[in-house]
């Protein structure tokens, strides 16, 4: 059996070398053709577009450069087909780097051009690429609609290569929605298509997706096998983006197997690849996984550094979802009103001006919010540091008692000090993590609220058709303002710092609702009425009413302060929930 695996490894390595040489030869041939054809004509546009297409999986930054050169030349020549492909090349390269707003903007313009040309294959390719951006933004319903339309077109055109790509992405949507049976079906279909036409890129992508699915369903050994089968095909194509995803998946698998050294090695390798292709989305996911590995191995300082890098990248991607909706509205309006192009241009200019004003408003509000949240964070950290100082004083007092009784020797005392230091570091890390998460949570809700107000202002000045589209966008903003999944993440971070808080509340008052437990958590963090209203998605008056009802349920008298009761709740050592 060992001999068989060695032979298989040699075969895959040989395949990787041969295909990598073919890929390099293809790129060298295209670059030589570009050098030999300096004239600014449609032939040079086609060569630039082909180079941009080939480079997006090797170096997306260079892919953007080739695509933009092709776009400028095609527009100057009046070559719409070349311009449409250049728009798509630039859009896909931006997607590979995680620049979703730019990617969607270029792809929507490409879609309009292909529809004007009535190019079915071009339209289907752009629909597939747009679906990718919506999928990574977790707008699965919209992504699936684009994918299915593209899949039907490729099927009618008998284009197996593009059909298998679409099957992979449809499977990814079903996996994200935890419909693992359908996900498995589409990934296996993509693998079959890839094998039938000996398509290297498709084989690497199909094996990777099957590995990710096996990881999601807890089949760790099977997941490892699929990922290791994907790597030779990805290396053969110099698919830096794919290799980054594969090494990230291998790191996740090894972390699940508690093999932290191997997990860290794979994740750092994935980070190197993701950095090379400037993929913000991949780097964000990798930093979060590295944080979990560092935390599991007790390296809390490194875990905090990884967590801060993760949040920095998450913030940089925060506006992508908002901007893609605005860009989509602009382009759809342009498509439906092609016969009124002059009017569309005027409306687009007005929308851009309003968008610029909205961005200025966001920046000013964000600055004020950061200062305010920073002060709140300082108060929270100061409170926790005071608790740590009291713990240290208690430790010193106990040490004196132990010394007077001569009950502990020097080795036991040093061990106790070391454990206390580790406890203090872990508590400080968890408090910083809670503070960082709370700041990010409030910031997001404030930004969404501000976006909602700006949309309402735009509706008053917009035409009826645009106003209807803005109303849909407003409902989307409302939907994103209240996401229970984020409350679950907040609750997890909160309970790591205040372990018995919710148990004590339920002990004192078992009939407390979920909303009242959320209110108690925000009171514990000493937040203002306005901040609580923002996070809970209700008015300040509603917060006052909720506090009044909470006082009644907790049985507090007029002389009792609700905030004092909440803050001092965990100090009640006589409570069986704590003492037990």
PyMOL commands that set and color helices and strands:
alter all, ss='L'
color gray80, all
select helices_A, chain A and resi 2-36+42-55+60-77+80-96+100-117+120-136+140-156+160-176+180-196+200-216+220-236+240-256+260-276+280-296+300-316+320-336+338-405+410-461+464-481+484-497+501-508+514-524+529-536+540-554+562-567+569-571+576-579
alter helices_A, ss='H'
color red, helices_A
deselect
rebuild
show_as cartoon
